[in-house]
Amino acid sequence: MDNLHDAIAQFNARAEERNWVQYCDPDNAFIMRECDELIELWNWARGDKDMPARDDLPVRVLKPYLPRLSLVERIQDDPPRFKFRLVGTIMTRSLSERTGQAFDHESATEEQTDRWTQSSILSLTVKRPLRFPTVMQRHMVGEMLLLPLADETDTPRFVIAYGRYEPTRDWSVREPRSFAPAS
């Protein structure tokens, strides 16, 4: 087993042990078409690097995705701490307004802080897009895409999170693409 699969397996073991509402899908079998689109943008911005830098993905390129997007930054390494730099309007409806708040803000539960921290660390460690299927309160299901970004010194520091949660959505059916990839 390689490092990617080992890291995902360790995360999933922790998720099961702690009864988290999400796990990491080792197959990255995305259902939302927007996830494929964002991964294409991420790969375009990345070029031949491990991951793109935050400045390589300008807001104008991300504009169609902003309502469901969050940007977080690792603000401390030991122990790891993260802060929300941007929370989209639709994400705010389920998370409340968290822009500028650390994951461990008083309004976050211990489970949320731990889950968000560990999934962000996993994304920055493997330097690849990752899929996190989620089931909240047994009736709200969805998926989350995490995309790691580097800072200006190529240090993994930022994570874009994009997600959608819907109570009636059949998450086994893959959505059709909305545009053709640029050549």
Disulfide bonds with the S-S distance in Angstrom:
none
